Structure formats: structure tokens, C-alpha cells
Amino acid sequence: MGSGDEDVLKGKVDQAKGRLKRAVGELTNDPGTKAEGTIDKLKGAAREVKGKLENSLERELDHT
């Protein structure tokens, strides 16, 4: 398992939590919770990309 795999997994989990939090905010008409959900989702997406980049870099370095 590559070093970025943990970030990829945690990023996906953060995105799911963000989607859930945003949905709760919409159901309760709470703009703060909706905003938190959006932020969590974006953070998760960034973390997932970071993990994928780490894995890609690791593969490239292994091939040189």
C-alpha cells in the first residue's frame, strides 16, 4: 500500500461526511451546517488528490 493510500481513503470519507452534513443543513434549513458540509467536502477532495499525487510520485520514483 502506497503512502498516499491513507490520504485517498480519508479524503473519500471526509467527502462523504461533507455530503451528509450538507444534506442535514438543507433539511434543517441551517446555512452554517450547509457551509461546513461544503468545506468538508472540498477538504476531502483536496486530501484525496494529495494522496493520489503521492502515490503517483512514489511509482515514478520506483521506476527510475
PARO-188661 format. One record per residue: residue number from 1; residue in one letter; y, x, z of N, C-alpha, C in turn. Coordinates in steps of 0.02 Angstrom, whole numbers, plus 50000, padded with zeros to 5 digits. Example, Ala and Ser with C-alpha at 12.3 -4.5 7.8 and 13.67 -1.06 7.14 Angstrom:
REM residues 2
<pt resi="1" resn="A" n_yy="49716" n_xx="50660" n_zz="50390" ca_yy="49775" ca_xx="50615" ca_zz="50390" c_yy="49835" c_xx="50660" c_zz="50390"/>
<pt resi="2" resn="S" n_yy="49888" n_xx="50642" n_zz="50354" ca_yy="49947" ca_xx="50684" ca_zz="50357" c_yy="50002" c_xx="50645" c_zz="50394"/>
This chain:
REM residues 64
<pt resi="1" resn="M" n_yy="49941" n_xx="50043" n_zz="50000" ca_yy="50000" ca_xx="50000" ca_zz="50000" c_yy="50061" c_xx="50044" c_zz="50000"/>
<pt resi="2" resn="G" n_yy="50109" n_xx="50030" n_zz="49955" ca_yy="50170" ca_xx="50070" ca_zz="49949" c_yy="50218" c_xx="50057" c_zz="50006"/>
<pt resi="3" resn="S" n_yy="50263" n_xx="50104" n_zz="50015" ca_yy="50311" ca_xx="50098" ca_zz="50071" c_yy="50358" c_xx="50038" c_zz="50062"/>
<pt resi="4" resn="G" n_yy="50368" n_xx="50016" n_zz="50001" ca_yy="50412" ca_xx="49959" ca_zz="49989" c_yy="50378" c_xx="49892" c_zz="49996"/>
<pt resi="5" resn="D" n_yy="50311" n_xx="49892" n_zz="50002" ca_yy="50275" ca_xx="49829" ca_zz="50006" c_yy="50297" c_xx="49786" c_zz="50066"/>
<pt resi="6" resn="E" n_yy="50311" n_xx="49819" n_zz="50121" ca_yy="50333" ca_xx="49783" ca_zz="50181" c_yy="50400" c_xx="49748" c_zz="50168"/>
<pt resi="7" resn="D" n_yy="50446" n_xx="49783" n_zz="50134" ca_yy="50511" ca_xx="49753" ca_zz="50118" c_yy="50502" c_xx="49695" c_zz="50069"/>
<pt resi="8" resn="V" n_yy="50457" n_xx="49702" n_zz="50021" ca_yy="50445" ca_xx="49648" ca_zz="49974" c_yy="50420" c_xx="49586" c_zz="50011"/>
<pt resi="9" resn="L" n_yy="50371" n_xx="49596" n_zz="50055" ca_yy="50344" ca_xx="49539" ca_zz="50092" c_yy="50396" c_xx="49508" c_zz="50139"/>
<pt resi="10" resn="K" n_yy="50431" n_xx="49549" n_zz="50176" ca_yy="50482" ca_xx="49523" ca_zz="50222" c_yy="50538" c_xx="49488" c_zz="50183"/>
<pt resi="11" resn="G" n_yy="50555" n_xx="49515" n_zz="50125" ca_yy="50606" ca_xx="49483" ca_zz="50083" c_yy="50585" c_xx="49414" c_zz="50061"/>
<pt resi="12" resn="K" n_yy="50523" n_xx="49406" n_zz="50042" ca_yy="50498" ca_xx="49340" ca_zz="50022" c_yy="50499" c_xx="49292" c_zz="50081"/>
<pt resi="13" resn="V" n_yy="50480" n_xx="49316" n_zz="50140" ca_yy="50481" ca_xx="49274" ca_zz="50200" c_yy="50553" c_xx="49253" c_zz="50216"/>
<pt resi="14" resn="D" n_yy="50600" n_xx="49301" n_zz="50212" ca_yy="50670" ca_xx="49285" ca_zz="50225" c_yy="50697" c_xx="49233" c_zz="50176"/>
<pt resi="15" resn="Q" n_yy="50676" n_xx="49239" n_zz="50113" ca_yy="50698" ca_xx="49190" ca_zz="50063" c_yy="50672" c_xx="49121" c_zz="50079"/>
<pt resi="16" resn="A" n_yy="50609" n_xx="49117" n_zz="50100" ca_yy="50579" ca_xx="49052" ca_zz="50118" c_yy="50615" c_xx="49023" c_zz="50178"/>
<pt resi="17" resn="K" n_yy="50629" n_xx="49064" n_zz="50228" ca_yy="50666" ca_xx="49040" ca_zz="50287" c_yy="50736" c_xx="49016" c_zz="50267"/>
<pt resi="18" resn="G" n_yy="50767" n_xx="49052" n_zz="50221" ca_yy="50833" ca_xx="49032" ca_zz="50198" c_yy="50832" c_xx="48965" c_zz="50162"/>
<pt resi="19" resn="R" n_yy="50781" n_xx="48955" n_zz="50120" ca_yy="50774" ca_xx="48890" ca_zz="50085" c_yy="50764" c_xx="48834" c_zz="50136"/>
<pt resi="20" resn="L" n_yy="50722" n_xx="48846" n_zz="50186" ca_yy="50710" ca_xx="48795" ca_zz="50237" c_yy="50773" c_xx="48780" c_zz="50276"/>
<pt resi="21" resn="K" n_yy="50808" n_xx="48833" n_zz="50297" ca_yy="50869" ca_xx="48823" ca_zz="50336" c_yy="50922" c_xx="48785" c_zz="50295"/>
<pt resi="22" resn="R" n_yy="50927" n_xx="48802" n_zz="50231" ca_yy="50974" ca_xx="48767" ca_zz="50187" c_yy="50956" c_xx="48693" c_zz="50181"/>
<pt resi="23" resn="A" n_yy="50892" n_xx="48679" n_zz="50174" ca_yy="50869" ca_xx="48609" ca_zz="50169" c_yy="50885" c_xx="48570" c_zz="50233"/>
<pt resi="24" resn="V" n_yy="50874" n_xx="48602" n_zz="50290" ca_yy="50890" ca_xx="48570" ca_zz="50354" c_yy="50965" c_xx="48556" c_zz="50358"/>
<pt resi="25" resn="G" n_yy="51005" n_xx="48604" n_zz="50336" ca_yy="51077" ca_xx="48595" ca_zz="50336" c_yy="51099" c_xx="48537" c_zz="50291"/>
<pt resi="26" resn="E" n_yy="51064" n_xx="48530" n_zz="50234" ca_yy="51081" ca_xx="48474" ca_zz="50190" c_yy="51060" c_xx="48407" c_zz="50221"/>
<pt resi="27" resn="L" n_yy="51002" n_xx="48406" n_zz="50253" ca_yy="50978" ca_xx="48344" ca_zz="50284" c_yy="51022" c_xx="48323" c_zz="50343"/>
<pt resi="28" resn="T" n_yy="51046" n_xx="48372" n_zz="50380" ca_yy="51087" ca_xx="48357" ca_zz="50439" c_yy="51162" c_xx="48357" c_zz="50423"/>
<pt resi="29" resn="N" n_yy="51178" n_xx="48371" n_zz="50360" ca_yy="51248" ca_xx="48375" ca_zz="50339" c_yy="51287" c_xx="48427" c_zz="50379"/>
<pt resi="30" resn="D" n_yy="51255" n_xx="48484" n_zz="50389" ca_yy="51285" ca_xx="48539" ca_zz="50428" c_yy="51302" c_xx="48597" c_zz="50381"/>
<pt resi="31" resn="P" n_yy="51365" n_xx="48604" n_zz="50363" ca_yy="51384" ca_xx="48657" ca_zz="50316" c_yy="51370" c_xx="48728" c_zz="50343"/>
<pt resi="32" resn="G" n_yy="51373" n_xx="48737" n_zz="50408" ca_yy="51359" ca_xx="48803" ca_zz="50437" c_yy="51287" c_xx="48824" c_zz="50427"/>
<pt resi="33" resn="T" n_yy="51241" n_xx="48777" n_zz="50439" ca_yy="51170" ca_xx="48791" ca_zz="50430" c_yy="51154" c_xx="48802" c_zz="50356"/>
<pt resi="34" resn="K" n_yy="51186" n_xx="48762" n_zz="50313" ca_yy="51176" ca_xx="48772" ca_zz="50241" c_yy="51199" c_xx="48842" c_zz="50220"/>
<pt resi="35" resn="A" n_yy="51256" n_xx="48863" n_zz="50245" ca_yy="51282" ca_xx="48929" ca_zz="50228" c_yy="51236" c_xx="48984" c_zz="50255"/>
<pt resi="36" resn="E" n_yy="51212" n_xx="48976" n_zz="50316" ca_yy="51166" ca_xx="49025" ca_zz="50344" c_yy="51103" c_xx="49030" c_zz="50301"/>
<pt resi="37" resn="G" n_yy="51078" n_xx="48974" n_zz="50278" ca_yy="51019" ca_xx="48973" ca_zz="50236" c_yy="51031" c_xx="49010" c_zz="50171"/>
<pt resi="38" resn="T" n_yy="51089" n_xx="49000" n_zz="50141" ca_yy="51106" ca_xx="49035" ca_zz="50079" c_yy="51109" c_xx="49110" c_zz="50091"/>
<pt resi="39" resn="I" n_yy="51140" n_xx="49130" n_zz="50145" ca_yy="51146" ca_xx="49201" ca_zz="50162" c_yy="51077" c_xx="49231" c_zz="50174"/>
<pt resi="40" resn="D" n_yy="51035" n_xx="49196" n_zz="50212" ca_yy="50967" ca_xx="49221" ca_zz="50225" c_yy="50928" c_xx="49230" c_zz="50160"/>
<pt resi="41" resn="K" n_yy="50936" n_xx="49181" n_zz="50116" ca_yy="50900" ca_xx="49184" ca_zz="50051" c_yy="50924" c_xx="49244" c_zz="50011"/>
<pt resi="42" resn="L" n_yy="50988" n_xx="49256" n_zz="50009" ca_yy="51015" ca_xx="49313" ca_zz="49972" c_yy="50994" c_xx="49380" c_zz="50003"/>
<pt resi="43" resn="K" n_yy="50995" n_xx="49383" n_zz="50069" ca_yy="50972" ca_xx="49444" ca_zz="50103" c_yy="50898" c_xx="49458" c_zz="50087"/>
<pt resi="44" resn="G" n_yy="50859" n_xx="49405" n_zz="50087" ca_yy="50788" ca_xx="49412" ca_zz="50071" c_yy="50777" c_xx="49436" c_zz="50000"/>
<pt resi="45" resn="A" n_yy="50817" n_xx="49410" n_zz="49954" ca_yy="50811" ca_xx="49431" ca_zz="49884" c_yy="50829" c_xx="49505" c_zz="49877"/>
<pt resi="46" resn="A" n_yy="50881" n_xx="49526" n_zz="49912" ca_yy="50902" ca_xx="49596" ca_zz="49909" c_yy="50848" c_xx="49641" c_zz="49939"/>
<pt resi="47" resn="R" n_yy="50818" n_xx="49619" n_zz="49994" ca_yy="50766" ca_xx="49659" ca_zz="50026" c_yy="50705" c_xx="49665" c_zz="49981"/>
<pt resi="48" resn="E" n_yy="50688" n_xx="49610" n_zz="49947" ca_yy="50631" ca_xx="49612" ca_zz="49901" c_yy="50644" c_xx="49661" c_zz="49844"/>
<pt resi="49" resn="V" n_yy="50704" n_xx="49659" n_zz="49816" ca_yy="50721" ca_xx="49706" ca_zz="49762" c_yy="50718" c_xx="49778" c_zz="49787"/>
<pt resi="50" resn="K" n_yy="50743" n_xx="49789" n_zz="49847" ca_yy="50741" ca_xx="49857" ca_zz="49876" c_yy="50669" c_xx="49881" c_zz="49881"/>
<pt resi="51" resn="G" n_yy="50625" n_xx="49839" n_zz="49904" ca_yy="50554" ca_xx="49857" ca_zz="49910" c_yy="50523" c_xx="49872" c_zz="49843"/>
<pt resi="52" resn="K" n_yy="50539" n_xx="49831" n_zz="49793" ca_yy="50512" ca_xx="49842" ca_zz="49726" c_yy="50538" c_xx="49908" c_zz="49697"/>
<pt resi="53" resn="L" n_yy="50601" n_xx="49923" n_zz="49709" ca_yy="50628" ca_xx="49987" ca_zz="49686" c_yy="50595" c_xx="50046" c_zz="49720"/>
<pt resi="54" resn="E" n_yy="50583" n_xx="50040" n_zz="49785" ca_yy="50549" ca_xx="50094" ca_zz="49822" c_yy="50479" c_xx="50105" c_zz="49793"/>
<pt resi="55" resn="N" n_yy="50443" n_xx="50051" n_zz="49780" ca_yy="50376" ca_xx="50057" ca_zz="49751" c_yy="50378" c_xx="50089" c_zz="49682"/>
<pt resi="56" resn="S" n_yy="50426" n_xx="50068" n_zz="49642" ca_yy="50433" ca_xx="50096" ca_zz="49575" c_yy="50449" c_xx="50171" c_zz="49578"/>
<pt resi="57" resn="L" n_yy="50494" n_xx="50190" n_zz="49622" ca_yy="50512" ca_xx="50260" ca_zz="49629" c_yy="50453" c_xx="50301" c_zz="49654"/>
<pt resi="58" resn="E" n_yy="50416" n_xx="50273" n_zz="49700" ca_yy="50357" ca_xx="50307" ca_zz="49727" c_yy="50305" c_xx="50319" c_zz="49671"/>
<pt resi="59" resn="R" n_yy="50295" n_xx="50268" n_zz="49629" ca_yy="50248" ca_xx="50276" ca_zz="49573" c_yy="50271" c_xx="50330" c_zz="49524"/>
<pt resi="60" resn="E" n_yy="50336" n_xx="50330" n_zz="49510" ca_yy="50364" ca_xx="50380" ca_zz="49464" c_yy="50355" c_xx="50451" c_zz="49493"/>
<pt resi="61" resn="L" n_yy="50368" n_xx="50459" n_zz="49556" ca_yy="50362" ca_xx="50524" ca_zz="49587" c_yy="50289" c_xx="50548" c_zz="49590"/>
<pt resi="62" resn="D" n_yy="50243" n_xx="50500" n_zz="49597" ca_yy="50172" ca_xx="50517" ca_zz="49597" c_yy="50148" c_xx="50541" c_zz="49528"/>
<pt resi="63" resn="H" n_yy="50182" n_xx="50519" n_zz="49476" ca_yy="50161" ca_xx="50537" ca_zz="49407" c_yy="50193" c_xx="50600" c_zz="49382"/>
<pt resi="64" resn="T" n_yy="50237" n_xx="50630" n_zz="49422" ca_yy="50270" ca_xx="50692" ca_zz="49399" c_yy="50240" c_xx="50753" c_zz="49431"/>
